[in-house]
Amino acid sequence: MAGQDRNWTIVPTLAWFGAFLVALLVWFDGGVDALANRLTQKREATAKTAGPAFAAPIQVAEADIPDEPAKLPPPAAGSHDVNALADTCVEPRGADPAACKQWAMDSYYRAVAQAKQQKLGHAVRVSWYGDSVVADDQMAHRLRERLQADLGDGGPGFVYVIPPHRFNENNSIKRSQSGTWSPHSISLLQMPDGLYGVGGSTVESADGGHSVIKLATGKITNLELYYLAVPKGGTATVTADGTEVIKADTNGEKAAAWASGTIAHGAATIEIKTERRVRLFGIDLENTSGAVVDNLGVVSTNVKSFANNAPEHWQTELGHRAADLILIMIGANEAEWLGPKDQDTKNYQAHYEKVLEMIRKGRPDGTCVVVSPTDQAEAKDDGYESRPVMPVLVEAQKKAAAAQGCAFYSTYAWMGGKGSAAKWFKRNLVSSDFQHLSKKGAEKMADALYDTLATGFGAYAKVH
């Protein structure tokens, strides 16, 4: 074969291989924005990031491993801070504690008080946004268990009909599906119209899909399907233990829509069947009282990912969901590629404020809490040191929370701050990537958050 002919054969082969490789990277590591960040972000020289397995030992003395996380300094006089939770005055904004009429946490505490008096009218709703640290559902599920033990079983809450990624979990349900489904999210395989619903994820079926959701425990009585009406849209039918409760016609002008139904005696198995072209955001599975924790963590999400969800659309969805407490925990992905002095690090607070601004506009009557990323480590010399960008990201998040009227919970400070990731790894509380918590570590973190919320509510209840 002539040289020209060989080039003609090899070039398209290499092009197809390159396209296939990029597709794999996008699927496993995030969307186009996340991939672009990794390829173009200017970085300072750093040691190689620790991977899933290590050859060098971690240099942590047993004496440096505390039985409990670091003790935090006492809160300032007059503040509503509790443990690692820094509350923010929202009325008047930024006022001194003595002059503050309303705190960021008050709306959530008020909802809990009403729930305990059987006056709320719905389950206490907690929506937890985040990256893969949240998406595995270990922390969210533990918080769900603790809240439901106190307030009652409100059900799984909002769940994805089809998860946006194979590592997105929800331990309160078991899912199975058949037919053709195409999932998209704010960080993975994005949609041109930027409409991802309240959970930052949407799934489309063009020729009929079938999804079965089985509750791990208990039953639910209230169901609400979140979907997108589109021209020439098909139908979505929802049955609960074999009884049809929702039949949604999705044909119409393109806009977010909802369809609800009830089943008086409760149900444990929910089936969603679609005909023709249907696009869904998720389904809410609740009872009329108790508590729910929506796991809205999406793999590979970073602070810029939320801008992919059309602002007015997301705000409408947030308002409809009407969560009493919105938690947002991101930063694990940014910590991988940002340095302390990178330009994106300098702009991080501003990007975070934009996310919180959308949340506040969509749910002005709820409580928002920024949950910091945990400490992370990377290989250096004979051990593993905290990534130097961690305290910078944490401080930027704290300032963004205060600026937008949200409370701030520092998991970074609570677990011990700089150097705590290596110590937690030694105690089997964090995985070998120094990002994701082990089941034991996740439960410990969620227990601390729940105890803080309970303590804060106790203080609130004494004066209200």
N, C-alpha and C positions, 0 to 999 in steps of 0.2 A: 504494500500500500504506500502511496506517495506521502511525503511529509505533510502536505496540505490536507490530505484526506485524514491522516491520523489526528491532526489538530482539530479538524471538524468533529471527530468522534470523541476526543478527550475533553474538549472545552465544555460541551453541554453536560457531559457526565459530571465534571467537577462542579458546574453550576447547580445541577440537581442535588449533589451531595451537600453543597454549601447551604442551599435552601432548606434541606432536610435537617441539617445541624442547627440552623437558626430556629426552626420550628420547635425542635426538641428543647433548646435553651429557653425559648419563650414559655413553653409548657411547664418545664420543671423549675425555672428560675424567676418567672414573672413575665409581665407584659413587655411591650416594645420599649416603654419608658424605662423600666427597670434594667433591661438589657443595654439600652443606650447609656444609662448612668454608669454601668460597669465598664463600658468600652471607651467612654469619653471623659469621665471625671478625672481631673488632675489631682494627684495624691502626693502626699509626702512619702518618703521612703519609710516603710514599716516592715516588721517581720512577717513572715508567712502566717496566714490565718490558720488556727488550729482546725484540723479536720476531724472526721469521725473516729479516727484511731491514732494513738500517739506512741512514738518510740521512746521519747524522753520522759522521765518521771516528773511529776508535779512536785515542786519543792514547797511543801506546806507542812510545818511542824504541827504535831498533834495539839500542842499547847495553844496554837493559833486558831483552833477550830472551836468556836463557842457552842455550848449546848443550845442556846437560843440566839436569835439575831441581835444585832447591836441595839443597845438602849438609846433611845432618841432623847434629845434635850426636852425639858418641859415646855409646854406651849406658852406663848407670851400672855401676860395678864390681860384678861378681857376677851381674848380671841376664842374662836370656836374650834380651834385645832384639836385633833384627837390622834394620838400616836403618830403615824406617818401621814395623816390627812391634814392638809392645810386648807381651811375653809376661806372663802372669799366673800367680802361684803358686796352685795348687788344692789342694795337700796339704802342710802344713796351709794352709787358705785364708788368703791375705793375709800369709803369713809373709815374713820378710826373706829375700833371696836365699840367704844362707849356710845358712839353716835349711830351705829348701824341698826337699821330697822329690819332688814332681811338679809339672810346669808344664803349662799349658793345651795347648801345642803337642806335648807328649810323645806323646800317643795317635796323632796323625797321623804323627809321625816314626817311631814304632814300626811302624805299618802299612806305611810305605814300606820300612823295613828288612826286614820279613818278606816283602814283595813281591819285593825284590831277591834274597832267599834262596829264593824259590819256596815259601814257607811260609804265605802269607796265606790261600790257598784261594779267593780271589775277586779281582776287579779292585779296585785302590785307588779308592774312591768319594769324589768331591767333589761336594757339592750347593751350588749358588750361588743364593741367594734375592736378590730385589731388585725394583726398579721398572723403568721403561722403559730406564734407563741400562744395566741388565743384560739386559733382555728382548730387545734386538736381537742378542744372542749374539756381538757382536764381541769383547768381553773374554773371555767364557767359552770361545769357540772357540779363541782364541789360547792360553789356558791349557791347554785340552784338547790342542792340538797339541804344546805344550812338554812336558807330562807324558807324553804317549804316545810322544814321541821318546825319552824317558828310560826309561819303564817298560814300553812296549809298547802296542799297540792294544787297549784294553779294550772298544771299541765306543762308540756314542753315549751309553749310559747310559739314565736315565729320560727319556722324552719324552712330550709330550702327544699323544694320538691325534688330537685336534682342538685347535689352539691357542686360548687364551682370548681373543685379540685379534689383529687382522690384522698388528700390529707385533711380535708375538711370533715370534721366529725361532729356528732351530736349523740351523746351517750344516753339521752332520754328516749331515743327512738332507734328503730332498725329500718333501714330503707332498702328497697329493691326496685328495679325498673326493667322495662322492656320497650321495644319500639325504638324510634329514632329521636334522640334528644341532643341538642347542641347548647352546652352551657357557655356563658361568657361572664366576665366580672370586671371590676374596675382595675384589676391588675393582671388579668389573664384573658387573652383572646377577646379583645374589646369589640364593642358594637359601635358603628359609625354614629348612631343617633344619641349615644351617651345616656340612655335610659336604663338604669339598673335597679330601680326600686329601692325600698328602705334598707335592704341588706347588701347593696352593692353587687348584686349578681342577678342575672336573668338567664332563663333557659327557654329554648324554642323547639317546637316540634312541628315539622311541616306536613307529615303524613300520618299522624296518630302516635301517641305515646301512652305508656301505662306506668304509673308509679304507685308503689304500696308502702305505706308508712305505718309501722306497728309500734305502739307505745311500749316502752320497757316495763313500766308499771302503771297502774291506775287507769282511769278513763277520762275523757273530756266531753263536754257538752256543747261547746261553742266552736264553730269553725268559720274562718274567713279566708277566702282565696284572694291573693294579690296578683293582678294580671295587667297586661297592656292591651287595651282595645286598639284594633288596627282595621283598616279597610279590608273587607273580605276575610275577616278573621273567622276561625272555627268555633267550636264549643268545647268547654271543659266541664266534665261531670265529676262531682265528688260524692262518694258514698262512704258512710260510716257504719261499720259492721253490717254491710250489705244493704243499708237503707240510703236511698238517694237524699241528700240534704242540700246540694248546690248544683245548679245547671246554669253555667255562665255562657252567654252568647258574647263572644269577644269581637264581633263585627261592629265597627263604628269608627268615628274620627280618632286618630291616634292620640291616646291619653291614658294616664294611669287610671285603673278602675278596681273595684272590689265587689265581691259577692259573698254574702254570709248565710249561715244556716245554723240550726240547733238540733240536737237530738237529746230529748229529755232524760232518757235513761242512761245516757253516756255511751261511749264507744271506745274501743281500743285499737281498731284496725281501720285505717283511712286509705281509700283508693282514689286516685286521680286518673281519669281517662280523657284523652283529647281526640278530637276529630278535626281533620284538615289543619290549617295553620293556626297555632296557638302559642302565645308567648307569656310565660309566667314569671313572677318574682319570688313567690313562696306562698306558704299557707300558715295561718295562725291557728294553733290548737290550744284552747284554753278552757278553764272553768270560770265561773262567775266570781270566785274568791280565791284566796291563796296567793301564791307568788310564781312568777315565771322569770327565767333568764334566757333571753335570746342570744345564741352564739352567732354573732355576725362577723367573726374573724375570717379574713380571706387570705390565703397563702400569697406571699410576695408583695403584700400591700406596704406602701410607704406613704409619707405625708403628702406627696404630690398625687397619689392615686385617687384620692377623693375628688379631685377636680375633674376627673373623668366622668363622674356622675353629674349630669346637668343640674346646676344648683337649684333652680326653681322646682324641678321635678323631685329632687331629693328632699327639699324642704316640705313639699306637699306630702310626700310619703312619711316623713318624720312626724308631721302634724297628725296624720291619720293614725299612725302607730301609737302615738300618745304615750311614750314610755315615761315612767316616773323618774327613772334614773338611767342616764346614758353614760356608760364607761367607754373610754377610748384609750387603747394601749398599743402604741406603735413605736418604732425606733430600732427594732432589732435588725432590720434590713439596712437602714441608713448607716448604722454603726459599722457595717461591713466595708463600706466604700468611702465614708467621709472621714476626713482628718480634722483636727481641732481648728485649723486655720483655712480650710477650704471655703470657697465662696458660697457654696450651697449650705455649709454649716452656718455661715454668717447670716444667711437668709432664712434659716430654719424656723426661727420664731415667727417670722412674717407668714411663711407657708402654713404653719400650724394654726396661727390665728385665723386664717381664712377658713380652715376646716371647722374650727369652733364657732366662727361667725355663722356659718351655714347651719350648724346644729342649733345654735341659739335662736336663729330666725325661724327654723322649722319647729322647734319645741321650746318656745319662750317660757312656758309654765312648768317645765321639768327641771331636773337637776342634771348638770353635766359634771363629770369628774375625769380629769386627765390622769391616767395611770402611767407612771414612767416605765421605761424599759428597765430590765434587770441589768446588773453588771455583766459585762462580757470580757472575755480574755482572748489573748492571742499568743502564739509561741514566740519566746524570746530567750536566747541563751539556753540555760538548762531548765527553764521553768515557763510559766505562763503568767503574763501580766495583764492587768486591765487595759482595755483599749483606751487611749488617752482622750478620745472624743466623748466618752460616756458622760462625764460630769458636765460637759458643754451642752450636749443634747438635753440632759435632764434639766439643767437650769433654763434653757430656752423654752422647754415645755412648761415649766413652772411659771415663767413670765407670761407666756401665751395664755395660760389658764386664768391668771389674775386679770389680764387685760380684757378677756372676753366674759368674765363673770362665771367661771367654772372653778370648782374645787380642784385640788391637786393631791394625788396620793403617790408618794415616792417609794416604790418597791426597791429602788436603788439604795436609798438610805436605810430602809428597814432591814434589808438583807446584809448590810454592813458596809456599803459604799465600795470604794476602791479596793480591789483585791478580794472581794467576797465571792466572785464567780469561782475562782480556784478553790476556795475553802468549801463552797457548796458542792463542787464536784467531788472533793475528797469525801464528803458525807453522802454521796449518791443522791444529791438533791437537784443537780443539773446534769444534762447530758454532756457528752464529750465534745459537742460543738460550742459549748459555753453560751448557748442561746436558749435552747429549749429545756424546760424543767422536766425532771422525772415526775412520775406520778406522785411520789412522796413529796417532792419539792413543790409541785403545783398545788397539792392539797394544803401544804403548810402556808403557801402564799395566799390561797383563797380563804383559809381559816383566819389569817391575820386581817384580811380585808373585811370579812364578815364581822369579826369581833370589833373592829373599828366602827363599822356602820351601826352595830348594836349599841356600842358605848355612846356614840354620838346621839343616837335616837333616845337613849335613856336620859341623857342630859337635856335634850330638847323637851321630852315629855314632862320633866319636872317643872318647867316654867310655862307650859302651854296646856 
